[in-house]
Amino acid sequence: MPEPQADFPIIETERLILDSITRDHYQWYFDHFSIKEIIEGQGFEGPKDVETAKEELNHYIVGLFEEGKGIRWGIRLKESNEMIGSCGFYAWNKDFKKADMGYDLQPAYWGQGIMVEAMTEAIRYGFEEMGLNRIAVTIMATNPRSRSLIKKLGFVQEGILRDYSIWKGEYVDEHLFSLLRKDWESSKK
């Protein structure tokens, strides 16, 4: 297994380990982000080859942590150590104490509560360790599963960003959700 990044926070849940994704995971990145359902949920094409996967991995995952712009955990099953998805924060604004959140999971593991388990701990980390006040998520209008997940986690829909993205040559609306620290704290009582 690749060496974890220095000082990268590892989180354990009942069934999962959230840990670092390193540059050595380029083949996993290529395979994972080439899965049809993940491509459709994210709203952007997978990497065209392994070299592109290496560049994207460095930019979207490893570089986020190294540059202090966010953190993206690999989601592993404790029982097998298999990495089945990822979740975390990007666009971290330390002055305004806010970040955007993204996540993905292999379809074979959908409907098992895995992403709720992983995201619950990532959100806790965001508020308690990163000092966030606001976490935002944008979800393509064509992804009702993701909207359902985020609502289960207590996020509130703020609006619809009209023609916000382009997917397969067409403009697509995105739904904007947020979770504020005060709402999260009151939900724990």
N, C-alpha and C positions, 0 to 999 in steps of 0.2 A: 504494500500500500504506500502511496506517496507520502512524503513528510508533510505534516501540517504547517501552515504559515505561523510564524512567530506571533505569540500573543493572540492568536485567533480564538475567540470564545467558542468552546464546545458545549453544547446543550444536550442533556439527556431527558427523554420523556419515558413513559411506560414502555413504548414499543420502538422508539426511534432514537437515533443519535444525529444531531445536527452538527456538522463539522465542516472543515474547509474543503473547498474545491481548489486544486492547485493546477499549475500549468501542465502537469503530467496527466491530467484528466482530459486531454484534448480528444482522445478517441471516444470517451464517454460523452463529451459535449457534442461531438459530431453525430453520434448515433442518437442521443436523446433529443436533440433539437432538429432531427430529421424525421421524427415520428409525426405522421399526418395530423393526429388530434392535437398535438402540442403546437404544431405550426399554425393550425386554424385557431386555437385558443389565444395564442400570442399575437397573431395578426402580422407576422412577418415570416418570410421564407427561411428555411434552415440553411446552414452553411453549404456552399456549393462543393467544397472539398475540404480535406483535412487541414490544409494551410489556412484557409479562411476560418475554420473552426478554432485553430490556435489563436488567430488574431482576435476573433470575437470573444473567446474565453478570457484572454488577457484584458480586453477592453471592458466587457460587461460584468465580469465576475472577479477575477484576481486583482485587476487594477483598482476596482472600487475600494477594496479594503486597504491596499497598499497606499493609495492616495488619500485615504480618509474621507471618501465621498459616499461610502455605504458599506454594506456587508451582505454577502449572499452565502447562505449555508447550503451544503449538500445534504439531502435527506436520505439517511441510511436506515435500513431495517436492522434492529439489534440482532435478530435471530440469524441473519445471513450476511450482514455487513454490505449488502448490495445497495448501491446508490440508485434511488428510484425517482428523484426529483430535486427541486431546489426551491428556496424561498429567501426573501430578504429585502433589504432596503437599498434604494439608490436615490440620487438627487438630494442627498442629505444636506440640509442647510442648518448649520450649527447655530448661527445667529438667531434664526427664527424658530429653531427647535422643531423642525419638520422634515419629513422624508416621504418619498413615494415607496410603494411596496409592490413586489412582483412575486410570482410563484408559478410552479409547473409540476406536474406529476404524471408518471407513465399511466396510460389508461387502464392497464391491468390492475391498478391499485385504487381506482376511483370507487367511491361509494363505501369505503371502509373506515372513514373518519380519520384517515392518515393526515390529510392536509389540515383539518381542523386542529389536530393534535400538534402538528409542527408549527402552524401559524400562531396558535395560542401562545406558545413559548417564545416565538420570534417577536410577537407584539409585546409580551411582557418585557423582553430584553430591550426593545426599543424605548419603552416608557421608563423602565427602571434603570437601565445601564447607559443608554444613549442620551437620556434626558429629553426625549421627544415630547412635544405637546400635541402634535398633529401627525397622523399617518393618513396618506391619501392613496387611493387605488383607482385607476381608470380601467374599465372593462368594455371591450367591444360589444356593441348591441347584439351581435350574433353569438354571444357566449352566456346563455342563461344559467348554466351550471356554476360558472364562476360568480355570477351575481348572487346566486343562492348561497354559496359558500360564504361570501363576504358579509352577507346579512346575518348569517348564523353567528359570526364573530363580533357582531355589534356595530358594524359600520352603518352609516346613514347615507342614503343617496342625497347628494346635493344638487344634482342636475344632470343634464345631458349636453355633452359637447358635440354640437352638430357638425357633421362632415369633418371630424377631427383626424381621422386616419384614412389611409388609402389601402385597400385590401383587394387584390386581384383586379387592379385597375379601376376600382369603384370607391367613391367616398363612403365612409362608414361612421356612424355616430358612436361615441363612447359614453358610457355612464360613469360619472364621477362620484366616488364614495369617500367618506372620511370617518376616522375614529379619533376623538379628542381624549386627551389624558383624563379630564374630569368625568367623561362618560364611562371610560374604562374603569376608573377607580370606583365610581358609584355602582357599576355592575358587579364588582367583587364583593360588595357588602351583603 
